[in-house]
Amino acid sequence: MTKIFTRYGDGTPAELSSAELMQDLEAGTEDAADRGKIPPLSKEELKHLFDIFASSCKFVSVDRGNEVILSYDAATLKIRRVGVAVDRIQALQIYEKIMGADTMELCHVDYSFKPLKPIVTMEQPVLEQALLSTHIPLFYGAMPNLGLYSQPDGPFPNPAELMPAGKIREAQESYAQTVSEAVRDIVFVAGAMYESGADGINIDTVGAAGDADFLAALLATQELKKRYPDICIEMGMAGEFVIGMHGELTYDGVRLAGLYPHDQLKLAQKAGVTIFGPVVNTNTTESSPWNVARATTFIKAAGKIAAIPMHPNMGMGVGGVPVNDHPPADIVSRASKAMVEICRLDGL
């Protein structure tokens, strides 16, 4: 019996029979449907996924005319990560002139808004020079990263120390205090870079520190849209599920803990987000077909209700892409093709 080459969620090679491939696709979509309380993929969509993964081609792509926009987070860092030692502006030129990127993002090596605040005046001229050296839309991005606001790095008591000690209310109060500080920092840095000419602001890896992290991003977006009505804000999530580190925080009357991508999207739209980047985490112990079927199920549900452009995250460890510093192109291309052809989205 002919075996189909694929991989596990960590990138390890694997082989599946046709029956095993379809079984994994069905299990993946059912897992997402059960967790998110959303419809699973249809039989036709599962058959389409089957054909994508059964292809003998090492690299697959969408049909001509079905291409989508690509946006990048931390772009200027990733060139160095693969061993190309160039300046940030040169990295942006490589993305644009060699790799044909649709958009780009300038960022600092410390990819968080809090440490950027005292050096923003040094980031502004770098952005201005980058704008003079490139043509396509240039974002400036960083993370809310509420972990930096807790002791010993920040001024507030550390919830990770308070909660194990049974001081739940004190931990919640600390989380709530970090939100207001983070909002001020995000608005300050994003406003300064937007006034210096940035075509957009990327608030990235949102929710990494839980529901307080998500709340800070939503409130900062809301404030930025009040100050700059035409500002473009891309919000990229950190995970498929908002972890309730506080547990009782709300936005617009909706509790943030426990929200999956389709519900995260609703709040992002209300806050004024321009482009939403949902995330679905990759399970390293399951096959890539299982992971891609699961990811497309979540993203399809969000796309059905989206009133703003969606750019699902397709990096290492999200969107069905293997958890690997150098994700294999065979699975990256299959996951990307599946997202574009099954989900209603505008970019990746």
N, C-alpha and C positions, 0 to 999 in steps of 0.2 A: 504494500500500500504506500502511495506517495506521501511523503511528509512535507509539511509546510514550514519553512524557516520563519522563526519569529524570535522574540526575546522575553525575558522576565522584566519586571519593573525596575530592576537595578542594571539592566543592559546585558545580563548574561544570555548567551545564545540558547535557543530552545527549538524543538521541533514538535509540531502538533499534527494530528490527523485532521481531516476535514470535519469529522464529527466532534473532535475535541475543540477545534477552533470555534465552531458554532456554539458549542456548549459554553465556552468561556465568554463569548459575546453576549449570550443570553444571561449568564450569571452576572456580568458586569452591569448591564442595564437594569436588571432587577434589583441589584444592590442599591444603585442610585435612586431608583423609583421608591424603594422602601424607606430609605433614609430621608429623602427630600419630600416625600409625599407628592410625587409628580409622576406623570405618565412615563412608562418605559418606551423605548424605541419600537417602531412598528416592524412587522416582518420584512417589509420592503427595505427599511433602513438597515436592519440587521443583515439582510442579503447584500446590500451595498457595502457595508463594512467587511463582510466576508470576502467579497471580490477584491477589496483594497488590500487585505492582508494575504490573500491567496496569490496575488500577483507575484510572478517570478522576478520582476524587476527589482534591482537593488534600491533604486530611488524612484518614487512616483510623484506625480504632480496633478494639479487640477487642469481641466481642459482650458484651452486658450479662451480668454474672455471672462473667466471666473476668478481671476486673480484678485487678491485683497491687499489693502494697505498694511504695511508692517511698521509697528512702533517698537522702540527699544528702551529698556530701563538699564541704567548704569552702563551705557554704551562705552563711555570713555575708559571704564575700568576693565572691561572684558577683553579689549585688545591686549592690555598688559597681562591679563590673566593667562593668555595663551602664549606668553613669552615674547611678544612684540613690544620692545621698549621704545615707545614714542610718546611725545607730548600729547596732551588732551586734544588740542586743536588738530594736530596731525591725525589723531585717532578718528576724529569726526570727518576729516577729509577722506580717510580710507573708507569709512562707512559709506559716504556719499559717492565718491568718484570711482572707487574700485568695486565695492560690494553692491552699489546701486540701492542703498537704503531709501525708503520713502520719507521717513522722519528720523530725527536723531535726538539724543539727550546728552547735555553736558552735566557732569556731576563731579563731586569731590570724593576723594578716596574715603573719607569718613562720611558715609552716605546717610546722614541723619540731620534733621533741621536744627537740633539744639547746638551741636558744635559748629554749625555753619553761621550761626547768628553773629559771633564776634569777628568772623573773617569775611562777612558778606561784601565788604567794600573791596576786598581783594578778588572776590569771585566776579564782581560786576565787570571789570575791564577784560577779564578772560572771556566772558560771554560776549562782550561787544566785539572783541577781535575775532571770535569764532563766527559771529554773524557776518562779519566782513569777508570771511574766508569760505563761506558755504552759501548754498542757495535754498535747500529744502527746509521745512519747518524744524526749528530747534527748540526743544523743551529744556527746562532745568528741573532736576528731580532730586528727591531725598525721601527718607522715611520719617514718620512721626516718632517711632522708636521710644515709646514711653518708658522702657526699661532704664534709659539714661537719666530719668528724673528721680529715681530711687537711690537711697544711700547704698554704697559709698560714692556713686557717681553724681548724684543729685541731692536736693535738699530734703526730700520727703522720706519718711520711714519706709523700709523695704517690705512690701506685702509678702514677698516670698519667705521672709523671716517671721512676720506677724501671724500668717495663717497657720503654719505648723504649731505655733504656740497657742492656738485657739483664739487669737485676737482677730476674729472675723470682721467685726464692725470697724476696728482700727485700720485693718487692711483696706476695707472698702473706702474709708475716708481718705486714705492716702491715694488710692487710685483716682478718686474724684478730684483731689487737689492737683494731681499731675495733668489732668485734662486741660484745665484753664491755662497752665503754664505752656503746655505743648501747643495749644491753639495760638497763643501770642507769638511763639517762636515761628510756627509755620507761616502765619500771616505776615510777620515781619520779613522773613527771608523771601517768601514767594512774591510779596509785594515789591521788594527791592529789585529782584531779578526780572520781574515783569516790566517794571518801569525802565529797566536797562535794555529792554528789547526782546526778551524771551517770547517766543511764539506761543508758549504754553508752559504750564507747571505740572509736573508729574508727582503726585503724592503716592508714594509707592510702598509696597509691603504693608499695607494697612491691615490692622488687626493682629499683627505679630505679637503684641503684648495683651491681646484679648479685647474685650468689649470696650474698655476705656480708650484703647488705641483707635478703634473704629469711630467712637464718639468724637474724639479729638479731630480726626480727619473730616468728619461730616460738618462739625461746627466751624472748622477753619475754612472749608469750602464755602459754606454759607456766608461767612464774613468776607471772604475774598470776592465773591460774586456781588456783594453789596457795594464794595469799594470800586471794583472794576467789572462792570456788567458784561463786558465783551471778553473777559479772560477765558482762555481754554484751560480746563483742569482735567487731567487724566488721573483716575484713581485706580491703582492696581492693588488687588487684595493679596493677603499673605497666605490664606488658606480657604478651603471650601466652607468651613464651619467656624463661626465666630465663637471663640472660647469665652465662657463666662467667668473670667477671673474676678470681676466684681459681682456679676450675676444679676444686678437689679438696675443697671443703667438703661435709659431709654432715650430715643430720639423720635420726636413727633408722636409720642405716645406708644411707640413700639419698643418692646424690650429687645436689646441687641444680642444678648447671649442666645446661641443656638440657631442663628439665621444661616440659611444656605444661599447660594448665589442668586436665585430668583428673588428672594426677599431682601438680600443686600442691595440689589439693583434698585428696588423701589425706593429705598431711603437715599441712595446715591442720587437718583433723579430729583428727589425732593430738595436735596441740599444744593443742587445746581451743578453737579458733575457733568462735564461735557462728553468724556469718553470713559466707559467703565471697563475695567479689566478683571473679570471674574477668574477664580482659581479653582481647580479640582486637583487634589493631591494624588500622587502616584503611590500605589501599594507595591513595594519591592518584591513581595512573595507571590504576587499574582502575575499572570502573563500580560504582555502589552495589549493584546486584543481585549482582555478583560478590562484593563485600565482605560483604554480608548473608548470602549462602549460605555463605560461608566461616566467618563468625562463628558462625552457628547450628550448624554442624557441630561446631565445637570445644565450644560450650556444651552441646549435646545430649549429647555423650560424657561431660562432667563431671556433668550432671544425672542420668544413669543410675546413677551410683555414689554420689551425694551422700546422706549421712545427716544433713546439716545444711542449713538454708535457704541458697539461692544468690540473690544479687542481682548479675547481670552488669552490668558497667560500660557505660553507654550515653551517654557524654559525647562531647565534641568529639574525634574521631579514634579512637574505640574502639567496638566493638560494631556495626560497619557504619555508624556515624554519620560524616559528612564531617569532615575536618580543617578546622575553621572556628571562629572565635570565636563566631559566631552561626549554629549549624547550622540549615539549612533544615528547617522543620517537615514538609514532604512526605516527606523521607527519614527523619527522626527517628521519625515516626509509623509508617512502614512497617517500619523496623528493629525498633522496639519491639513491634509486633504480631507480627512473625515470631518474635521471641524467646519471647514469651509462648505462642504457639500451637503452636510446634514443639518447644521445649525444656521440660524438667521443671525449673521454677524457682519461686521464691516471691516474687520482687520484682525490681525494676530499680534 
